[in-house]
Amino acid sequence: ELYVLGVLPAEKYSEVAHNFYMNNVQPKRIISGLKVRKIFSEGARGEKRYIEKGTKVKYIPYDSPITMNIIEDLTILEIFSSEIIMISIESKEIAKSFIDQFELIWKSASD
């Protein structure tokens, strides 16, 4: 399962980040058939293009310039500032900690 926390409205992403996701990341996720859960900011409600088939989505009233992607022992932090910064962490312990945080937020997020 892939956990994604922090999806923002499309206008918050640079054209480079948006195009990279739409042309590289999303097609690979669709082909892989991954089970995906995403937590969007409330401002991203209606951003259907960021929802792969079969993805479960919830919303929180919070915008963050940081997106977390967690799968198995891999955590990728994407920081959207004037330059995009990506931090990759390979650790089961760290991934579990982020998944635990995701689950707490998921429980309080709205459909």
C-alpha positions as CSV (number, residue, x, y, z in Angstrom):
1,E,0.0,0.0,0.0
2,L,1.1,3.5,-0.8
3,Y,0.3,6.3,1.6
4,V,0.4,10.0,0.4
5,L,-0.1,12.9,2.7
6,G,-0.2,16.5,1.7
7,V,-1.7,16.8,-1.8
8,L,-2.3,20.4,-2.6
9,P,-4.5,22.2,-5.2
10,A,-2.8,22.1,-8.7
11,E,-2.1,25.8,-8.7
12,K,0.3,25.4,-5.7
13,Y,2.6,23.2,-7.8
14,S,5.1,24.4,-10.3
15,E,4.5,23.4,-13.9
16,V,7.6,21.2,-13.7
17,A,6.4,19.3,-10.6
18,H,2.9,18.9,-12.1
19,N,4.1,17.6,-15.4
20,F,6.6,15.2,-13.7
21,Y,3.8,13.7,-11.6
22,M,1.3,13.5,-14.5
23,N,3.8,12.1,-17.1
24,N,6.0,9.9,-14.9
25,V,4.7,9.1,-11.5
26,Q,1.0,8.6,-12.0
27,P,1.2,6.3,-15.1
28,K,3.6,4.0,-13.2
29,R,1.2,3.9,-10.2
30,I,-1.7,3.0,-12.5
31,I,0.2,0.2,-14.2
32,S,1.5,-1.2,-10.9
33,G,-2.0,-1.6,-9.5
34,L,-0.9,-0.3,-6.1
35,K,-3.5,0.2,-3.4
36,V,-3.3,3.9,-2.7
37,R,-4.7,6.1,0.1
38,K,-4.2,9.9,-0.2
39,I,-4.9,12.8,2.2
40,F,-5.5,16.0,0.3
41,S,-5.7,19.5,1.6
42,E,-9.3,20.7,1.6
43,G,-8.4,23.2,-1.2
44,A,-7.6,20.2,-3.4
45,R,-11.1,18.8,-3.2
46,G,-12.2,18.2,-6.8
47,E,-8.6,17.7,-8.2
48,K,-9.7,14.4,-9.9
49,R,-6.5,14.3,-12.0
50,Y,-4.5,13.4,-9.0
51,I,-6.7,10.4,-8.1
52,E,-5.7,7.2,-9.7
53,K,-8.4,4.5,-10.2
54,G,-9.1,2.7,-7.0
55,T,-7.5,5.4,-4.8
56,K,-9.1,6.2,-1.5
57,V,-9.0,9.9,-0.6
58,K,-9.8,12.0,2.4
59,Y,-9.3,15.7,3.1
60,I,-7.9,17.9,5.9
61,P,-8.2,21.7,6.4
62,Y,-4.5,22.2,6.1
63,D,-2.1,23.2,3.3
64,S,1.5,22.2,3.7
65,P,4.4,22.7,1.2
66,I,5.5,19.1,2.2
67,T,4.1,15.9,0.7
68,M,5.0,12.5,2.2
69,N,4.9,9.3,0.1
70,I,5.4,6.1,2.1
71,I,5.6,2.6,0.8
72,E,7.1,-0.4,2.6
73,D,10.5,0.9,4.0
74,L,10.7,3.9,1.7
75,T,9.6,7.4,2.7
76,I,9.9,10.3,0.2
77,L,9.5,13.9,1.4
78,E,8.8,16.4,-1.3
79,I,9.3,20.0,-0.3
80,F,7.7,22.5,-2.7
81,S,9.6,25.8,-2.2
82,S,11.3,28.0,-4.8
83,E,13.2,24.8,-5.6
84,I,11.8,21.4,-5.2
85,I,13.7,19.4,-2.6
86,M,13.2,15.7,-2.3
87,I,14.4,13.6,0.6
88,S,14.4,9.8,0.4
89,I,14.7,7.7,3.6
90,E,15.0,4.0,3.5
91,S,14.1,2.7,6.9
92,K,11.4,0.4,8.1
93,E,11.3,2.2,11.5
94,I,10.9,5.6,9.9
95,A,8.4,4.4,7.4
96,K,6.3,2.8,10.2
97,S,6.4,6.1,12.2
98,F,5.1,8.1,9.2
99,I,2.5,5.4,8.5
100,D,1.3,5.6,12.1
101,Q,1.0,9.4,11.7
102,F,-0.8,9.0,8.4
103,E,-3.3,6.6,10.1
104,L,-4.0,9.1,12.9
105,I,-4.7,11.9,10.4
106,W,-6.7,9.5,8.2
107,K,-9.1,8.8,11.1
108,S,-9.8,12.5,11.7
109,A,-9.9,13.5,8.0
110,S,-13.2,14.0,6.1
111,D,-14.5,12.1,3.1
